Amino acid sequence: MHYKISQNIPTSQYIQVELKLDCQAGEVVSLQLPAWRPGRYELANYAQNIRKITIFSQDRLVPMQKLSKDLWVFRAEQPGEYMVEYEYYAAQMDAGGCWADTEQVYVNFSNIAFAIEGRSHEEITVAIEVPENYQVATSLVQLTHLKFWAFDYQQLIDSPFIASASLQHESYQVENSTFHLWFMGDIYFDMASLIEVFRTLTNRQIAAFGEFPAENYHFIFQLLPYTHYHGVEHKFSTVITYGPAASLTDPNELSELIGVSSHELYHFWNVCRIRPAVILPYDLSKEAYLQEGVVAEGVTTYFGDMYLLRSGFFSLSQYLAEIAKRLNREGLSQGWKHQSIAESSFDLWLDGYKPGIPDKKVSIYNRGALISLCLDVYLMQRHSSLEDVMKYMWREYGRQEKGYSLVTFQSLVAQCAGDISFVSTFFQKFIFGTEDLLPTLRKFLRDLDIVIRTENIPNSLGTPFGILADDSGKITQLHPDAPAYLHLMRGDQINKKDFTAQLLELHITRNGKPLSIKLPKTDRPYFENYVLIGEASNNPLRNQWMR
């Protein structure tokens, strides 16, 4: 089958899509558009972006029937070539969407390409009708300048592209693999320095798994003029959107770009190949409920940061600042009291990528990274490591294209630790359960001569009263254990604060009504900032952990 993608009116942001396929007489063809995409476990309903789908054979209109929100069916009465034509509104600029304008055509095939029942293993060619001076950044096999090939549907939906005359291309070599860097947007950093960081980081990650089974890998960057931060993993590439591009003159901002790149590169092994059984292969027509978010995103987040330390890009203090950020994000919510990380992973389809209701859930990224840190230190104390576990996962599951479960992961951790009892208890408490992770995290960091210290949130009612507000004075969060929780509401507008020795009096507006609320001072701190301090040490365990 063959796709052709063109752009009749660039300013409209519609792209025109044609799908040609040969059909047998009497064949019933089911055209299933994805409802979600790999790497983001929530329904996106891409069919809402389609306008005017028609089917032709020998210039005759073929009747079709729409059976669901994203499933079309037609019958091929005669043998021969059939043409499916439709328009897709490409106006979602992030690492998983589609965007078309006067400067580029950017497509994720998981948004626009049909899965056809019984024909998922057919080869697919793609022609991109754009000006001849456009370059194309993609991991698809290039047949000619603007024609590409995928060996099946799964490869197609995992191979995004950008076509533009403005693309800038660099590359570097590690062993037998070439790593391509494609940039759409203005560059505000030293390219040679960035490439050296990427080369060192890539070497360290490959050493962790022992191999990189790809001749080419593509980092595809959209450097935007406005604030943005997003990355999506693919089997032979990643798309990363970041902005504002001009902010990358700041070393801290550049560190963020390098950090998300490290995270997405680690996904080459973990998720793109070491994959939960429920998403192997991808069926993008319906939800795929999974508990393995702590592995898929938690372990990836941990190692994405950790390899910045182990490759020498981060100093210990810089790395600990990143862990402190994750701990502070976790500390702002009491969701861990109500939902385990396994349950939050399962509920990604419900509310996983938005704040949701107060104190309901946990982040599989942040909490998963902190859990992974604890497991890594524990395993090192048992003469193993989380790196060993993931290398085993690669050999036995990723390389073999076998799916795993959370129980599988737990068993492998126990096997590497040689202690089924401790690992079982840890998983029940912190992965399947809702116990407070902080004391355990504090203990394992202490074993590395790293201490967690707390400090008040500056210029805030958060620590003494459990009240967080934005710059305008609008209350955004209330600690459920604080007296304020019984008297204030999210959304209340603080107009004035009066302090006495034992009381805080707040003059607020609630739904247009002025109120005065008095709150007693307590001895308990509520919202606090966490700071991690690496004490001077020649601790062998810490040296091993940082290696």
C-alpha positions as CSV (number, residue, x, y, z in Angstrom):
1,M,0.0,0.0,0.0
2,H,1.1,3.6,-0.6
3,Y,0.5,6.9,1.2
4,K,0.9,10.3,-0.4
5,I,1.0,13.4,1.7
6,S,0.7,16.9,0.2
7,Q,-0.2,20.4,1.2
8,N,-2.5,22.4,-1.1
9,I,-2.9,25.5,1.0
10,P,-0.1,25.8,3.7
11,T,-1.9,28.6,5.6
12,S,-5.0,26.4,6.1
13,Q,-2.9,23.8,8.1
14,Y,-4.8,21.0,6.3
15,I,-2.7,18.3,4.8
16,Q,-4.1,16.1,2.0
17,V,-3.6,12.3,2.5
18,E,-4.1,9.7,-0.2
19,L,-3.9,5.9,0.6
20,K,-3.7,3.5,-2.4
21,L,-4.2,-0.2,-1.8
22,D,-4.9,-3.2,-4.0
23,C,-8.0,-5.1,-3.1
24,Q,-9.4,-8.5,-4.0
25,A,-12.9,-8.9,-5.4
26,G,-15.4,-9.0,-2.5
27,E,-12.8,-7.9,0.1
28,V,-14.2,-6.0,3.0
29,V,-11.7,-3.3,4.1
30,S,-11.8,-1.9,7.6
31,L,-10.0,1.4,8.0
32,Q,-9.3,1.9,11.7
33,L,-7.7,5.3,12.7
34,P,-5.7,5.3,15.9
35,A,-7.5,6.6,19.0
36,W,-4.2,7.1,20.9
37,R,-0.5,7.0,20.1
38,P,2.5,5.2,21.5
39,G,4.1,6.9,24.5
40,R,1.0,8.6,25.8
41,Y,-1.6,6.4,27.3
42,E,-4.8,8.4,26.9
43,L,-7.4,8.7,24.2
44,A,-6.7,11.4,21.7
45,N,-9.4,10.6,19.1
46,Y,-7.5,11.7,16.1
47,A,-10.5,11.2,13.9
48,Q,-11.8,14.6,15.0
49,N,-9.1,16.2,12.9
50,I,-10.2,14.4,9.6
51,R,-12.3,16.3,7.1
52,K,-14.1,14.7,4.1
53,I,-13.0,11.1,3.6
54,T,-13.9,9.6,0.2
55,I,-13.0,6.3,-1.5
56,F,-12.6,5.9,-5.3
57,S,-12.0,3.0,-7.7
58,Q,-11.4,3.7,-11.4
59,D,-12.6,7.2,-10.8
60,R,-15.9,6.0,-9.3
61,L,-17.0,6.8,-5.8
62,V,-17.1,3.7,-3.6
63,P,-19.8,3.5,-0.9
64,M,-18.5,3.3,2.6
65,Q,-20.0,3.0,6.1
66,K,-18.8,4.5,9.3
67,L,-19.2,2.0,12.1
68,S,-17.7,4.0,15.0
69,K,-16.1,7.3,15.8
70,D,-12.8,6.2,14.0
71,L,-13.7,3.1,12.0
72,W,-14.7,3.2,8.3
73,V,-15.6,0.1,6.2
74,F,-16.0,-0.4,2.5
75,R,-16.4,-3.4,0.2
76,A,-14.3,-3.9,-2.9
77,E,-16.7,-5.2,-5.5
78,Q,-14.1,-5.5,-8.2
79,P,-10.4,-6.4,-7.9
80,G,-7.9,-3.6,-8.4
81,E,-6.6,-0.4,-6.9
82,Y,-8.7,1.7,-4.5
83,M,-7.9,5.2,-3.4
84,V,-8.8,6.6,0.1
85,E,-8.6,10.4,0.2
86,Y,-9.0,12.6,3.2
87,E,-7.7,15.8,4.8
88,Y,-6.1,16.1,8.2
89,Y,-6.0,19.3,10.3
90,A,-2.3,19.5,11.4
91,A,-2.3,22.1,14.1
92,Q,-1.0,20.3,17.2
93,M,2.6,21.4,17.8
94,D,4.0,19.0,20.4
95,A,6.2,15.9,20.2
96,G,3.3,13.6,19.4
97,G,1.1,15.6,17.1
98,C,1.1,17.0,13.5
99,W,1.8,20.5,12.3
100,A,1.7,22.1,8.8
101,D,2.4,25.7,7.9
102,T,4.3,27.7,5.3
103,E,7.7,26.4,6.6
104,Q,7.2,22.8,7.4
105,V,5.1,19.6,7.2
106,Y,5.5,17.6,10.4
107,V,3.6,14.3,10.8
108,N,3.2,11.5,13.3
109,F,1.7,8.6,11.4
110,S,0.1,7.4,14.6
111,N,-2.3,10.4,14.1
112,I,-3.2,9.9,10.5
113,A,-2.5,6.4,9.2
114,F,-5.2,3.7,9.1
115,A,-4.7,0.2,10.5
116,I,-6.3,-2.2,8.1
117,E,-7.5,-5.5,9.5
118,G,-5.6,-8.4,8.2
119,R,-3.1,-6.3,6.3
120,S,-0.9,-5.0,9.2
121,H,2.2,-6.8,7.9
122,E,2.2,-5.3,4.4
123,E,5.0,-3.1,3.3
124,I,4.1,0.6,3.0
125,T,5.6,3.4,0.9
126,V,5.2,7.1,1.6
127,A,5.6,9.9,-0.9
128,I,5.8,13.5,0.5
129,E,4.8,16.1,-2.0
130,V,6.7,19.2,-0.9
131,P,9.1,21.6,-2.7
132,E,12.3,19.9,-3.9
133,N,14.5,22.0,-1.7
134,Y,12.9,20.5,1.4
135,Q,14.9,18.1,3.5
136,V,13.2,15.3,5.5
137,A,14.1,14.1,9.0
138,T,12.8,10.6,9.6
139,S,13.9,7.1,10.5
140,L,11.9,5.6,7.6
141,V,14.0,4.0,4.9
142,Q,14.7,6.6,2.1
143,L,14.0,5.3,-1.4
144,T,14.4,8.6,-3.3
145,H,14.6,12.2,-2.2
146,L,11.0,12.4,-1.1
147,K,9.9,8.8,-1.1
148,F,10.2,6.4,1.9
149,W,9.5,2.8,2.9
150,A,8.2,1.0,6.1
151,F,8.2,-2.7,6.4
152,D,4.8,-2.8,8.1
153,Y,2.2,-0.7,9.9
154,Q,3.9,-0.9,13.3
155,Q,7.0,0.7,11.9
156,L,5.1,3.4,10.1
157,I,3.2,4.6,13.2
158,D,6.6,4.6,15.0
159,S,8.4,6.8,12.4
160,P,7.5,10.5,12.4
161,F,8.9,13.0,10.0
162,I,9.6,16.7,9.5
163,A,9.9,18.1,5.9
164,S,11.3,21.6,5.6
165,A,13.9,23.7,3.8
166,S,15.0,25.1,7.1
167,L,16.1,21.8,8.7
168,Q,19.7,21.8,10.1
169,H,21.4,18.4,10.3
170,E,24.4,17.2,12.4
171,S,25.6,13.7,13.3
172,Y,28.0,11.8,15.4
173,Q,29.2,8.2,15.5
174,V,29.3,5.7,18.4
175,E,30.7,2.3,17.5
176,N,28.8,1.2,14.4
177,S,25.8,3.5,14.8
178,T,25.2,7.0,13.4
179,F,23.2,9.4,15.6
180,H,21.5,12.2,13.6
181,L,20.6,15.5,15.1
182,W,17.9,17.4,13.2
183,F,16.9,20.9,14.2
184,M,13.9,22.9,13.1
185,G,14.2,26.4,14.6
186,D,16.9,28.8,15.7
187,I,20.0,27.5,17.4
188,Y,21.4,29.4,20.4
189,F,24.1,27.1,21.7
190,D,27.5,25.8,20.7
191,M,26.8,22.8,18.5
192,A,30.2,21.1,18.9
193,S,29.9,21.1,22.7
194,L,26.3,19.7,22.5
195,I,27.5,16.9,20.2
196,E,30.3,16.0,22.6
197,V,27.8,15.8,25.5
198,F,25.5,13.6,23.4
199,R,28.3,11.4,22.3
200,T,29.5,10.8,25.9
201,L,26.0,10.3,27.2
202,T,25.2,7.8,24.3
203,N,28.3,5.8,25.1
204,R,27.4,5.5,28.7
205,Q,23.8,4.3,28.0
206,I,25.0,1.8,25.4
207,A,27.5,0.5,28.0
208,A,24.6,-0.1,30.4
209,F,22.9,-2.5,27.9
210,G,25.9,-3.8,26.1
211,E,24.6,-3.0,22.6
212,F,22.7,-0.6,20.4
213,P,21.0,-2.7,17.7
214,A,20.4,0.1,15.1
215,E,22.6,1.5,12.4
216,N,20.9,4.9,12.6
217,Y,19.0,6.9,15.3
218,H,17.4,10.3,14.9
219,F,17.0,13.1,17.4
220,I,14.4,15.4,15.8
221,F,14.1,18.8,17.6
222,Q,11.5,21.4,17.2
223,L,13.1,24.5,18.8
224,L,10.2,26.9,19.3
225,P,10.0,30.6,20.0
226,Y,7.6,30.1,22.9
227,T,7.7,28.0,26.1
228,H,7.4,24.3,25.5
229,Y,8.7,21.0,26.8
230,H,7.8,17.6,25.4
231,G,9.5,14.4,24.2
232,V,8.2,11.2,22.6
233,E,10.1,8.0,22.1
234,H,10.1,5.9,18.9
235,K,12.0,2.8,18.0
236,F,14.6,4.5,15.9
237,S,14.0,8.2,16.7
238,T,12.6,10.7,19.1
239,V,10.9,14.0,18.6
240,I,11.6,16.7,21.2
241,T,9.8,20.1,21.3
242,Y,11.5,22.8,23.4
243,G,11.1,26.5,23.8
244,P,11.8,29.3,23.9
245,A,14.8,28.4,21.8
246,A,16.5,31.7,22.8
247,S,16.5,30.4,26.4
248,L,19.1,27.8,25.5
249,T,21.8,30.4,25.9
250,D,21.2,29.7,29.6
251,P,23.2,26.6,30.8
252,N,20.3,25.5,33.0
253,E,17.9,25.6,30.1
254,L,20.4,23.7,27.9
255,S,20.6,21.1,30.7
256,E,16.9,20.6,30.5
257,L,17.1,19.9,26.8
258,I,19.9,17.5,27.3
259,G,18.0,15.9,30.2
260,V,14.9,15.2,28.1
261,S,17.1,13.9,25.3
262,S,18.8,11.5,27.8
263,H,15.3,10.3,28.9
264,E,14.1,9.7,25.3
265,L,17.3,7.9,24.4
266,Y,16.9,5.5,27.3
267,H,13.4,4.7,25.9
268,F,15.2,3.2,22.9
269,W,15.6,0.1,25.1
270,N,12.9,0.6,27.8
271,V,9.4,0.9,26.2
272,C,10.4,0.9,22.6
273,R,11.8,-2.7,23.0
274,I,11.4,-3.7,26.7
275,R,7.7,-3.4,26.6
276,P,4.8,-4.3,28.8
277,A,2.9,-7.3,27.4
278,V,-0.4,-5.3,27.0
279,I,1.2,-2.9,24.4
280,L,3.1,-5.6,22.5
281,P,2.2,-5.0,19.7
282,Y,0.4,-1.7,19.8
283,D,-3.4,-1.7,19.2
284,L,-4.2,1.9,18.9
285,S,-7.9,1.4,18.5
286,K,-8.7,1.0,22.2
287,E,-7.3,1.5,25.7
288,A,-4.4,-0.7,26.8
289,Y,-4.5,-0.7,30.6
290,L,-1.1,-1.2,32.2
291,Q,0.3,-1.2,35.8
292,E,3.9,-1.0,34.6
293,G,4.3,2.8,34.6
294,V,6.8,2.7,37.4
295,V,9.1,0.7,35.0
296,A,8.2,2.3,31.7
297,E,8.5,5.9,32.9
298,G,9.8,5.8,36.5
299,V,12.9,3.8,35.7
300,T,13.4,5.8,32.5
301,T,13.2,9.1,34.4
302,Y,15.6,7.9,37.0
303,F,18.2,6.7,34.5
304,G,17.7,9.7,32.2
305,D,18.9,11.9,35.1
306,M,21.4,9.4,36.5
307,Y,23.3,9.0,33.2
308,L,23.9,12.7,33.2
309,L,25.8,12.2,36.5
310,R,27.5,8.9,35.4
311,S,28.6,10.4,32.1
312,G,30.2,13.4,33.8
313,F,27.8,16.1,32.5
314,F,26.3,16.7,36.0
315,S,28.3,17.2,39.1
316,L,26.9,15.5,42.2
317,S,25.4,18.8,43.5
318,Q,23.7,19.3,40.1
319,Y,22.3,15.8,40.1
320,L,21.0,16.2,43.7
321,A,19.3,19.4,42.7
322,E,17.3,17.4,40.1
323,I,16.3,14.8,42.6
324,A,15.3,17.6,45.0
325,K,13.0,19.0,42.2
326,R,11.3,15.6,41.9
327,L,11.0,15.2,45.7
328,N,9.4,18.7,45.9
329,R,7.0,17.9,43.1
330,E,6.0,14.8,45.0
331,G,5.7,16.6,48.3
332,L,3.2,19.1,46.9
333,S,0.5,16.4,46.6
334,Q,-0.8,13.9,49.2
335,G,-2.1,11.7,46.4
336,W,0.3,8.9,47.5
337,K,-2.0,8.4,50.5
338,H,-5.0,7.5,48.3
339,Q,-3.6,5.8,45.1
340,S,-0.7,3.6,44.5
341,I,1.7,4.1,41.6
342,A,0.4,0.9,40.0
343,E,-3.2,2.3,40.2
344,S,-2.1,5.7,38.9
345,S,-0.5,3.9,36.0
346,F,-3.7,2.0,35.3
347,D,-5.6,5.3,35.5
348,L,-3.5,7.1,33.0
349,W,-6.4,6.6,30.6
350,L,-8.6,8.4,33.0
351,D,-6.7,11.5,34.1
352,G,-3.0,10.7,33.9
353,Y,-1.7,13.8,32.0
354,K,-3.7,16.5,33.8
355,P,-3.7,17.7,37.4
356,G,-7.0,16.0,38.2
357,I,-8.9,16.3,41.4
358,P,-6.9,17.3,44.5
359,D,-4.6,14.7,46.2
360,K,-5.9,11.7,44.2
361,K,-2.9,10.2,42.4
362,V,0.8,10.2,42.0
363,S,3.1,10.8,39.1
364,I,4.6,7.7,37.5
365,Y,7.5,9.9,36.4
366,N,8.5,11.5,39.7
367,R,7.4,8.9,42.2
368,G,8.7,6.2,39.9
369,A,12.1,7.8,39.7
370,L,12.3,8.1,43.5
371,I,11.3,4.4,43.9
372,S,13.9,3.5,41.3
373,L,16.6,5.3,43.2
374,C,15.7,3.4,46.4
375,L,15.8,0.1,44.5
376,D,19.2,0.9,42.8
377,V,20.9,1.7,46.1
378,Y,19.4,-1.4,47.8
379,L,20.5,-3.6,44.9
380,M,24.0,-2.2,45.1
381,Q,24.1,-3.1,48.8
382,R,23.3,-6.6,47.6
383,H,26.2,-6.6,45.0
384,S,23.8,-5.9,42.1
385,S,22.1,-2.8,40.6
386,L,19.0,-1.6,38.9
387,E,21.2,-1.4,35.8
388,D,21.7,-5.2,36.1
389,V,18.0,-5.7,36.3
390,M,17.3,-3.6,33.1
391,K,20.1,-5.3,31.2
392,Y,18.5,-8.7,32.1
393,M,15.1,-7.2,31.0
394,W,16.8,-6.3,27.7
395,R,18.3,-9.7,27.1
396,E,15.3,-11.8,28.1
397,Y,12.4,-9.5,27.0
398,G,13.4,-6.6,24.8
399,R,15.8,-8.5,22.5
400,Q,13.4,-11.5,22.4
401,E,10.4,-9.3,21.7
402,K,8.5,-10.7,24.7
403,G,6.2,-8.6,26.8
404,Y,6.7,-8.4,30.6
405,S,4.4,-7.6,33.6
406,L,5.0,-5.8,36.8
407,V,5.1,-9.1,38.6
408,T,7.9,-10.1,36.1
409,F,9.9,-7.0,37.1
410,Q,9.4,-7.7,40.8
411,S,10.7,-11.2,40.4
412,L,13.8,-10.0,38.5
413,V,14.6,-7.4,41.2
414,A,14.2,-10.2,43.9
415,Q,16.4,-12.5,41.9
416,C,19.2,-9.9,41.5
417,A,18.9,-9.0,45.2
418,G,18.7,-12.6,46.5
419,D,16.1,-11.5,49.0
420,I,12.5,-12.2,48.0
421,S,11.1,-11.1,51.4
422,F,12.4,-7.5,51.4
423,V,11.5,-7.0,47.7
424,S,8.0,-8.3,48.2
425,T,7.5,-6.0,51.2
426,F,8.9,-3.0,49.3
427,F,6.6,-3.6,46.3
428,Q,3.6,-4.1,48.5
429,K,4.3,-0.9,50.4
430,F,5.4,1.5,47.7
431,I,4.3,0.2,44.3
432,F,1.1,-1.7,45.0
433,G,0.5,0.2,48.2
434,T,0.3,3.8,49.6
435,E,2.9,4.0,52.3
436,D,5.0,7.2,52.7
437,L,8.2,6.7,50.7
438,L,10.1,9.6,52.3
439,P,11.5,7.7,55.3
440,T,12.8,4.9,53.1
441,L,14.3,7.3,50.6
442,R,15.9,9.3,53.4
443,K,17.5,6.0,54.7
444,F,18.9,4.9,51.4
445,L,20.3,8.4,50.7
446,R,21.9,8.4,54.1
447,D,23.6,5.2,53.2
448,L,25.2,7.3,50.4
449,D,26.2,10.1,52.8
450,I,23.5,12.3,51.3
451,V,21.1,14.0,53.6
452,I,17.6,15.5,53.0
453,R,17.1,18.8,54.6
454,T,13.9,20.8,54.8
455,E,13.4,24.6,54.6
456,N,10.5,26.9,54.6
457,I,9.0,27.9,51.2
458,P,10.0,31.6,51.0
459,N,7.3,34.3,51.3
460,S,4.6,31.7,51.6
461,L,1.9,30.5,53.9
462,G,2.7,27.0,52.8
463,T,5.0,25.8,55.6
464,P,3.2,27.3,58.7
465,F,-0.4,27.2,57.5
466,G,-0.6,24.7,54.6
467,I,-1.8,27.3,52.1
468,L,-0.3,27.7,48.6
469,A,-1.4,30.6,46.4
470,D,-0.4,32.1,43.0
471,D,1.1,35.5,42.5
472,S,-2.3,37.1,42.5
473,G,-3.3,35.6,45.8
474,K,-5.6,32.9,44.5
475,I,-5.4,29.8,46.6
476,T,-4.2,26.8,44.5
477,Q,-3.6,24.2,47.1
478,L,-4.4,23.3,50.7
479,H,-2.7,20.7,52.8
480,P,-5.4,18.3,54.0
481,D,-3.9,18.0,57.5
482,A,-3.8,21.8,58.1
483,P,-6.6,23.8,59.9
484,A,-6.9,25.8,56.7
485,Y,-8.3,22.8,54.9
486,L,-11.4,23.1,57.1
487,H,-12.0,26.8,56.4
488,L,-10.7,27.7,53.0
489,M,-11.3,26.5,49.4
490,R,-9.2,26.3,46.3
491,G,-10.0,29.3,44.3
492,D,-10.5,31.6,47.3
493,Q,-8.9,35.0,46.6
494,I,-6.6,36.3,49.4
495,N,-6.9,40.1,49.6
496,K,-5.2,40.8,53.0
497,K,-3.3,39.0,55.7
498,D,-3.2,40.0,59.4
499,F,-0.8,38.2,61.8
500,T,-1.0,38.1,65.6
501,A,1.1,36.0,68.0
502,Q,-1.3,33.0,67.7
503,L,-3.6,33.7,64.7
504,L,-3.6,34.4,61.0
505,E,-6.6,36.4,59.8
506,L,-7.2,36.2,56.1
507,H,-9.6,38.6,54.3
508,I,-10.7,36.7,51.2
509,T,-13.2,36.8,48.4
510,R,-15.1,33.5,47.6
511,N,-17.4,33.5,44.6
512,G,-17.7,37.3,44.8
513,K,-18.5,37.3,48.6
514,P,-16.0,38.8,51.1
515,L,-15.1,36.7,54.1
516,S,-12.8,36.8,57.1
517,I,-11.1,33.6,58.2
518,K,-9.1,33.1,61.3
519,L,-6.5,30.3,61.5
520,P,-4.5,29.2,64.5
521,K,-0.8,28.7,64.4
522,T,0.4,25.1,64.9
523,D,3.7,23.5,65.6
524,R,3.6,21.3,62.6
525,P,5.1,22.3,59.3
526,Y,3.1,21.5,56.1
527,F,4.4,22.3,52.6
528,E,8.2,22.5,52.7
529,N,11.1,22.6,50.3
530,Y,13.5,19.7,50.3
531,V,17.2,20.2,49.7
532,L,19.7,17.3,49.2
533,I,23.2,17.7,50.5
534,G,26.1,15.4,49.5
535,E,28.4,15.3,52.5
536,A,32.2,15.1,51.9
537,S,32.8,11.3,51.7
538,N,34.8,8.5,50.3
539,N,31.9,6.1,50.7
540,P,32.5,3.1,48.5
541,L,28.8,2.6,47.9
542,R,28.4,6.2,46.8
543,N,31.4,5.9,44.5
544,Q,29.9,2.7,43.0
545,W,26.5,4.5,42.6
546,M,28.1,7.5,40.8
547,R,30.3,5.4,38.5
